[in-house]
Amino acid sequence: MMIDADRLRERMTAVSLSQSELARRVGVSQTTIYKILTGDALGSKHLHLIARELGTTPAYLTGETADPAEGAVPLPTPETIAEQLDLVPIAIIDLEYGLGATFVDDHVEVEVGHFPRVWVNSFTSTPSTLLTFARGRGDSMMPTIHSNDMVMIDRSQRVIEEPDAIWAYSIGNMGGIKRLRVRGERVTILSDNPAVPPDEAMTEEMTIIGRVIMIIRSI
């Protein structure tokens, strides 16, 4: 069946899908989508999949109907998919381990990922709303935390009780992940890399974001 290139282009714009992303979702090469858009290919055996990803029907893409929504089955939302697969939302932030050089500005949530509830519950009972994944850069916490490792931060733990545990913290609008040791009103900020000297701060100027409870490293 002949696909109307203009309608295909219009639907891609409507749902904000590039050629490469549409091709990835359908399971074809970007060249396949390009050829349809330029008229080099008049049809595709993947028409029903293309229509589904564009929130319309094959009939609309081939010019048989004028309404792109007529007969179309809505794509499930990320929330619906998460509920069906029993996934829980966890915030993902960019917080540098290095020398604490990331702006946190009292709002650490940047994006939200969804993770299997069973997996999350296997290592913590803290609600997912109080958990945060962070990816850092730098080598000041080597060899414990490597650059680009992912760490899980438990934001329900905001009081430093265990000596030398690893904490995410901020001082002013700067944040970092280090070992913290409290002595009265002073906090010693320790790096696991022996080449990085300790630093100090007053407890009143430091905000504890949470305790690092997991380190995930790709191999």
C-alpha positions, 0 to 999 in steps of 0.5 A: 500500500502506498504511504503518503509521505506528507502525512508520514512527515506530519505525524512524525512532527506531531509526536516529535519523532526523528527518522532515526528514532522512528526507525529504532522503534519500528525495527528498521534502518533509518534509510527505510524511513528516509526512502518513504519520506523522499518517495523512493519507497512507496510502501512498507511491510512495517506500515502497521508498526509505523502507524502505531508508533505515530499514534495513527492508523495505516488507513490514514498514512495511505490516504484512506481516511482524513482523521489521524485518530480514527481507529487509532489505538493510543500508545501506553504512557510511561506511567501505564507501562511502569504500573503493568511491569511493577516498576517504581520511579527513582530520580536520577541526578548529575552530582559530581564526586570529584571536588563537589563541583555540581550545582544542586540549588535545593532541587536535585531531581533532573529526570526520572527512571523506572526500576523493578520494584523487586530489585529495589526492595532487595537492598532497601526498604526505603520508599522509592520517592526517597531514593536517588541515582546519581552519576558522577565525574572525577577520581577523588573517590577512587578506588571506591567510586570510579568516574561515571559509576552510578550510586544510589542515595538514600535521602531518608538518611539525613543525619550523620550517625555512622562514622566515615560513611559516604554521603551526598551533601551540599555547601551553598550551591555546590554538591559532592559525594564524600566520606564525612566525619563529624567532630562537634561542630566541624565536619571533615570531608574525606576523599578515598583518593590519597592524592586529594587532601581532606577539607573541613566545613562547619555543620551549620553550613552543610546540607546532607542530601542522603547516604550512599547505599549502593555503587553500580559499576559497568564492567 
